[in-house]
Amino acid sequence: MTDELMKSPATARPIRTKLRRAFFAGAVLSLFFGLSALMAFTLSPGGLGPLDLFILACFMVTLPWTIIGFLNAVIGLLIMRFAKDPVSAVCPIDPGSTSQPIPSSTAILSCIRDEDVDRLETNLSALLAELQQGGAVRKFALYVLSDSSSDEIALAEEEMVARLQAIWGNRLRIAYRRRQVNTGFKAGNIADFCDRWGAQHDYALVLDADSVMSAQTVLDMVRKMDANPRLGILQSLAVGLPTASAFARIFQFGMRLGMRSYTIGSAWWQGDCGPYWGHNAILRLAPFTTHCRLPELPGTGPLSGPILSHDQVEAVLMRRAGFECRVLPVEDGSYEENPPHLLEFIRRDLRWCQGNLQYRRLLTLPGLLPISRVQLALAMLMFLSSPAWLGFMIGAATLGYVTTGYAPFRADSGVILFFTVMTMVFAPKIATVADIVSRRRSRQSYGGAFRVVAGSATEILYSAMLAPIMSVAHSLFMGGLIFGRKIGWGAQARGVARLPLRLAASKLWPQTLFGATAAAWMSTQPLGLIWPIIPLAVGPLFAIPFAVATSTSIIGWAAYRTTLWRLPEEICPPSTLLALRLPILTAIGFSTPNPPSEGDPELTPVPVEV
């Protein structure tokens, strides 16, 4: 451990934040014990035997994230409906002045590994062109930080940087660096930048290869950092880019609906201990370099070595050093690509799973704030709830099979419990849908109330089918960790292409087996008893054809033509996205501006002082 990890905690938060956290903790505990008692009562026929206690224990492990999501949604909905300015209500920081020149220097960090160079160049060019139009490009520097393993891709990266330098080199610094060994993965990539160039800049804007941000959003974040010297990390709310991938379209529609109420609600009680998601965020470099260097976990095995899920650890270390971490719950101007198919989605989740489970070694770090320890524990519990959920389902099915002579569950309390938990699970989406439908402009931005409600209903069914597929994947992976299985940090699939059937079958046969077993059990049960959980068997049973079908562009375009799951950016795209020449926006018929080129007269600096 480094000396920085031994520093004392930050100073006390304002009384208001402490009261909010106390209220939230009380509400979480009350619901936790209340629902646990209701489950125990439901299992009470015949007394609580070992199998009943196992089911109860599994249920209790799954509760914290369900309860937190529900409370975040309720709080978020109340703030959205009744606060004059919901963003300021949960992120009360000085917005900075737009009339004063920007005094600071910001490094734009493009962190890449074996990526599509053409798409990366388009994204970076679009951001630089917008910054130039705003007259602020000279206050930035671009660093392309490559961890690419392919020499061919690295050569293409160098050529891309040379083209960018030919266009922009007289306006801002553009540097390229490739590491031959990606020590520490992405966190190590950024740490290397901090050691080489960090002292030359005030802030770092961290971007992944798929990150897209408008200049207005970037400048707004820079001004907030300038105006709030104790603000260490400011995280923007990244939303999904328009895509022809059927899998990503439905997924990000649901994420878009759920994140508004959830993020506003969580920001209300997290306050200055907000999240950092590793990209589309701005860092204050001096304290980040000094206090946020990650330890390498000692020992052997998949949970030792470099920390994969670096972002949340860097956030809690920044808070321990006395600097704030906040999220801006604004949906405009910050975008990312979501995985285009199920297998990539699972692979990304398993990397997060391994990384989050490494937090067990960090819970006892000296000087962490109590809320930071809770956040690390919850990040672990997010994935531990998957095997707990499977254990609950298998245990309940087994109890029903072995119990004779009486009903193993109380029907009255069981129905109440089921619908209560399901309402809590989908509360973030329900809350945001309610807010959208109640506002005329919001309704129109999604294509009308009918499309919002219909898209939400079908997306909830999609989520119900996807959840058990992911739970099986998480559970098998965590079981493999015991035997040394691990996942690295490789290149991510981003393009829309049909998955080979054989590949999908080789990866998803465990889900299919689980679904077939669940379907066989359900066939022996009365339909009136099992109808609500049918999607939990259907999803895994058809995981292979589901993965293949939703990976194709044909299904994606068909999904677009139904007008369901459309995002506001597909109805009225901002200029930031038009500059990217996204295939789906081009096919719809939206015109795209010509990209900047060397000698373009539009690149003449505008007379705006910065």
N, C-alpha and C positions, 0 to 999 in steps of 0.2 A: 504494500500500500504506500502511496506517496504521502508526503507531509501534508499536502493540501486536504487529504481525506480526514485529517485529524482536527480540523478547525472547529470552532464552536458554532452553535446554531445561530440562525439569524435572529434579529430582534423581534419582539412580540408584534403580532398583527393588530390592527385596530379592533376595538371592542365589537364593532358591528360584524366583522368577519368571524370572530370567535363565537358570537351568538348564533350566527347562521350555521356554523359547523356543529354547534351543540344541538341546535334544533334538528338539523339533518341527521345527525348521529342518533338522536332520540327516536326520530321517525323510523329510521332503518331498523333499529333494535326492536322497536315496538312491533313493526310488521314482521320481522324475522321470528320473534317468539310467538306472535299471534298465529302466523301461518304454520309454524312448526307444531303448535298445540292443536291446530285444526287437523293437520295430517295425522298426528298421534290419535286423535279422536276418531278419525276415519278408519284407522287401522285397528281400533280397539275391539271389535268383535272377536271373541276367543282369547283376549289378552294380547299383550305385546311380547311375542316370542323373539328368538334371535333373528329370524327372517324379517319380521316386522321392524325390528330395530335397525337392521341393515337398510331397509327401504327408507326409513325415516332419516337415517344419517346421510344417505345419498341425496335425498330431497333437500336437506338443510345445506349441503354444499352448493347446490344449484341456486339457492335463494338470493345470496347477496347481490349478484349482478342483476337479477330480475327486479329486485326491490329498488336498487339504485336507479336503474333505467326508468322505472315507473315514477319515482319521486322527481327525477330530473325532468321528465315530461310534464308532470303536473306543475312544477315550479316554472318551467319554461313557458308553458301555455299561459299561466297567470301573468307572467311578465310581458309576454307578447301582446296580450289583450289589454292590459291596464297600465303599462309603463309608457310614458310619453316617448322615451328613447330607450328601447330595450337594450341596445348595445352599451350605451353609457351606464345603464343601471347595473350591468354585470362586469363592465370593464371601465371603471371610473378613473381614467388617466387623462392627462393633458393632451389634447389632440395636436398641439403644435400650431405654428402659424404658417399659412400659405403665402403670406405677403412678404416674408423674410427669406433671404437666400439660405440655401442649405449649407451649413458650415462643415459638415462631416464628410468622410470618405467611406464608401461602402464597397466591399469586394463581393462580386457575384460569383458564387462557387457552383460550378456545374460538375457534379460528382457522377462519374460514368464508369461502366464496366461492360464492354462488348455490346454496345448499343447501336441502333440504327443511326448512322452518322448524318444521313440526309435529313431525317426528322429532327435530330438535335440541332442541326444548323438552322433549320426553319424556325424552330422555337426561339433560339438565341437571337437570331436576326430580327425577329418580330419584336422582342423586348428592347433591343438596342435602338431600333427605329422609333419606337414609342418614346423612349427616354430622350432621344434626340429631338423629337417633335416638342417635347416639354421643356427643352433647353437644359436638361440636367444630366446629360450623358457624361459630361466631364467630371462629375463627382463620383463616378463609378469606375471599377476595374473588373475585367472578366478573367476568371481563372478556370480553365478546363482541366479538371483533376481526374486523370485517367488511371483506372486500375485494370485496364483491359488485358486479357491473357493472350489475345490473338495479335500477332505482328501485322497481319493484313489490316485488321480493324484499326490498329494503332497508326498505321501509315495513313489511312483515310482520315483519322482524327487530326493528324498533323496537317494534312492538306486542307481540311476544313478550317482549322485555325489560321492557316496562311491566307485563305480567302477572306476570313473575317478581318484579319489585320490589314489586308489591302483596302478594305472599305472603311474600317473604323479606326485604324491604327493611329491616325493623327488626332483622334478625339478622346480615346481612353486607352489604357493599358490592356493588352490581351496577352495572356501567358498560357502556355501549355506545359504540363508535367505528367509524365507517365511513370508509375511505380512498377518495377519488375516483379515485386512480391507484394501482395496486398495485405501486409501485416495489419491486424486490427480491423480489417474490412473497411466499411465506410467511416467509422469513427477514427480509425488510423489514417485514412486518407485526409480527413479534415485536420487531424492533429498535425500531420506533416505540413499542411498549408500554414497552420498557425505558427509552427516553428520557423518556416522559411519567410513568410510574408505578413504574418498576422500583425506585427507591430507597425506596419505601414498604413493600417486602416482602422477605422473606428468600429465598423460593423461588418458582418458577413451575412449575405443573403444566400441561404442554402437551397439549392435546387437539385432535384433528381433529373434524369434524362427526360422524363415525361412531364416535368413540371412546366406549367404555363402561368405567368402572372402578368397582369396589366401594369403599365408604368404608373398609372394613377395609384394603384394599390401599393406598389413598391415605394413610391414617394411618400404616401400617407404613412406607411410603417416607419420609414426613415425619420420623418418629422416627429412621430410619436417617440421614437428612441431619443432624438435630440432633446425633446421637451421633458423627458422623464429619465433623469440620470441613474435612477435605481432600477430601471427596467432592463433586465438581463436577456430575456428571451421573449419575443413577441411572435406568436404563432397565428398564421392566417387559417381560415377555414377553407380547405381545398375541396372542390366539388368535381364530379366526373365530367370529362370531355365528351361531346357528342360522338357517337361511335356506331358502326354498323354491326358490331358484335351483339347477337341476341342475348348472350349470357350477361355481358357488361351492361346492356341497356336496362334490363329488368333490375339487376342488382343495384346500379347507381341511382335508379329512380327511387327505390326503397330507401337507400342511404340518404338521398336528398330530402325525402320526406321526414326521415327520423332524426337527422342531425340538427335541425334548427331548434326544436324544442329541447332536445337532449343537451346540446352544447350550451344553450343559454341557461338551462337549469343547472348544469354542472358548474358553469362559470360563476353562478350566483354563490355557491358555497365553497368552491375551490379558491376563488379570488386570485390572490397573488401567487398561489401554488398551482398554476394551471399546467396544461400538458405541453409537451414538445413532441411532434410526430416525425421529426427528422428531416423535413423538407418544407418548402413554401413557408419558411420562417426566417426571422432575422435575429442574429445573435450579437451581443455586445462582446467584442473580441477580447478585450483586456481581462475581464473576469472569467470568460470562457476558457481562455488559454491557461490562466493561473489555477482555476478551481475545478474545471470540468474534465480533466484528463482521466481517462478510465483506467482502473486497475486491471491487470490480467489475473484471472482467477486461478489460484494454484491447484495442483492436483492433476489427475488424469481423467479421461472420460469426456463425454459430449458436453457436460455442463461446466467444464473447466476452460481455461484459456481466454481468448478475447470475448467480450460481451457482444452478442449479436444484436440484441434489442438495446442499442446504446442510448436512444433519445430520451426515454424516461429517466434513466440514470443521470444523464447530463442535466436534466431539469431539476432533479432533487439536489444535485450538487450545487447548481446555481442558486437555489433557494437557501441552502445551508450557508452559502457565502454571503447571504444578505441581499441578494438581488431578486427582483420579482420575475415570475414567469406568468405570462397572461396569454389568453386566446381572444382573438377578435371574431365573434360569431357573426360574420358578415359573409354572405354567399357570393358576392360579386368579386371578380377580378383575380381569383386564385383557383387554378384547375390542376387536375392530374388525370392520368389514364388509369382505368381499372383493368384487372386481368381479363383477357379476351375469352378465356375458356375455363372450364372447371378445374382442369389439372393444374394450370398455372395458379389459380386461386388457392387450391389446396397447398401447393408448394410454398407459396408466400406465407400462408397461415402456419405451416409447419416450421418455417424459419422463425416466425414470431413466437411460436410455442416454445421452441428450444431456447430462444433468447430470454423470454419472460421467465422461464423456470430457473434460469441462472440467477434471478434476483434473490433466491433463497440465501445465497452467500452474502448478500448486501444488506439484508434486513437489520443486521446488528452494527452497521457502520456507525462510528461515533459521530455525534453532532447532528444527525438528521432530524428534521422536524417531525413531530408525530404524524402529521397529515401526509408527509412524504413516505413514511414507513407504511401507512395504510394504502397509499397509492401503489407501492411496490407489491404489497400482499395481494391487492385486488387484481393487479396485472397477472399474477400467477394464478389466482383463482379463476380468472376468465377461461383458462384452458383446462384447469383441473375439474371444472364443472362438466366437461364433456364425458369423461369416464364415469363421473357420478351420475349423470343423466342416463347413460346406458345401464349402469348398475341399478338405478331406480326402475327402469322399464323392464329389465330382465327379472329383477326381484319381484316386481308386481305381477308379472306373468306367471312366474313360478309359484307365488303365493296362491294365485287363483287356481292353479293346476293341482296343488297338493292339498288344498283345503276341501274337506268334505263335510257335509252335514249342516253347514251354515255358510252365509255369505262372508267372504274374507274382508269386505270393505262395507262401510256404511254408505248407502247410496245417497242419502240426503246431503250429508256434509261433503261427500266426494264430488257431487255435482257442483256445489258451491265453490269448493276448492279449485276444481278444474277451470271453471269459467273466470274465477278471480285471477288465477295465475296467468291464463291466456290473455286476459285484458291487460295485465301488468306487462307481459312480454311485448305486446304490440302497442303499448301506450305512447311511446315516442312518435310513432307514425300516425296514430289516431289523433294525437294532439296537434301535430303539424297540419294534417289534413283539415281538421276543424278550423284552424286559423286561416288556411288558404281559402277554403270554401266561403268563409265569412267576409272575405275582402275581395271586392270586385276586381281590382287590378291584379291581385295575386291569382285569382281564378283565371283571368284572361291570359296571364303569362304561361299557364299550363294547358291552355286550350279549352277551358271551360270546366264547370263543376262536374259534369258527367264524366269527362275523361279523367279528372283527378280521382273521383271515387271509384270508377271502374278499374283504373290502373292500380289503385291502392289495393283493392280487393284481390285482384289477380296476383299482385306482387306478394301479398301476405300468404297466399297459397303456395307460391314459388318459394318463399322463405321457409314455410313449414316443411316443404319437401327437401330443401337444401340443408336444413339444420341437422337432421340425422346423418346425412352423408358426411358432413364435416365432423360430427361427433365420433363417428367410426374412424375417420382418418386421424383425428387428434389422439384417440385412445390407443390405436395401434402404434402410432409414432411414439407416444410416451412409454408404452410397453417396450418398444425397441430401444429407447434410451437406456434402459436397464442393462441391455446387452451391448451397449456401445454404439448403437446406430446414431448418426447425426446428420445434419444438413449443413451445407456451406452457403456461401454468398455468390451465386453464379449469375449469369446474364438472365434477364427476365424476358419472357415472351410478351410481345406487345402487338404484333400484327394479327389481323383477322384471317385465319386459315382453318380449314376443316381438320379436326383431329382424326388420325387413323384409328379405325375400329379396333385393331389389334392392340394399339397402345392404350386406348381407353380401357379395354378389357383387362389388360395386364395390371393396371393400376387400381381399378375399381371393382374387381371381383369380390373383395371382402364386403363391400357395401351391398353388392347384389346378393351375396349369401345371407347377410343380415336381413335384408328386405324379404327374401324368400322365406326365411324362418319366421319372421314376424307375420307375413301374410298367411303362412300355414297355421300359426297359432290363432290369428284373427278369424280364420274360417271356421274355427270350432266354437266361437263366441257369438252371443246374440248381437245382431246388427245394432240394436238400440243401445248396446253397451259400448261398442267399439267405434261407432261412426266418427266421433270427433278426432280419433287418432289414426284414421286410415292414411292420411298423407304421410305420416311418419314411417309407414311401411312402403308406400308407393314410391316415395323419393328414392330410397336406397335400392329398391327392386329394379327400377328403371334408370339407375345411375349411368350405366354405360350408354344407352341410346340418348339419354338426356344430355350427357357431355358432348357427344358427337353432334347432335342436332343443333345445340345452342352455340357451337363453335363456328357454324357456317355463316357466311355473309348472306346467303339466300334467306335463311330464317331471320337474320337480322333486318334485312330490308323488308321482309314481310311484316315483322314486328313494327317497323317504322310506319308502314302503310296502314296499319290498323289504327294509327294515331294514339295508341296507348303507350304509356311510359315515355312520353315526350318530355324533354326538359325545356325550360324557358329559353335556353340558348339555341334550341332548334327552331323556335318560333320567331324569335327576334335576336339573332346572334350579335354580340358586341363586336366592335372592330378588332379587338384583340384576337378573337377566334377566327374572324374572316381572313386575317393575315396568315393564318396557319395553313390555309388551303386544305382543310379537313375533307376527306372524300365524301362524307355524308352531307356536309353543308354545300359542297360543290354540286353534288348530284341533285340536291333539292332545288338549286338554282340561284343561290346567293352568290353575288359577284365577289371576287377576291382581289385585293390591291396587288399591284406588282411588287415583288420583293426589291429591296434596295440593291444597288450594284455600284461598283467602283466608278466614280465620276458622276454619280447621280446628283443633279443640282439640288434636289430636295434635301440632300444631306448637308447643305450649307448651314452652319449653326445659326439658330434663331437668336435674336438679340434679347435673351432673357438672362439676367444675372443669377448665378447660382453660388 
